[in-house]
Amino acid sequence: MNQKLLCKIPDSSAHYEIEIGSGLMNSQIPYLSTLAERFAIITDDKVAPLYGEQFRQSLIASGLDAHLF
């Protein structure tokens, strides 16, 4: 089950949507490829070992440039 959350930025009209769920990383690559060709994956020391390199390699395999920070 996926869940979408709307994140509103205080004192601004800006907002963005966050989607949480299982299997989203690879299913989002076709959508991401419509947005840009280069990506910065920004993560922390807990998530990076679990998903960072795997996601970076998936982006690269799809012909995109990706860097992990």
Stockholm file with secondary structure:
# STOCKHOLM 1.0

chainA/1-69         MNQKLLCKIPDSSAHYEIEIGSGLMNSQIPYLSTLAERFAIITDDKVAPLYGEQFRQSLIASGLDAHLF
#=GR chainA/1-69 SS CCEEEEEECTTSSCEEEEEECTTHHHHTHHHHTTTCSEEEECCCTTTIIIIIHHHHHHHHHTTCEEEEC
#=GC SS_cons        CCEEEEEECTTSSCEEEEEECTTHHHHTHHHHTTTCSEEEECCCTTTIIIIIHHHHHHHHHTTCEEEEC
//
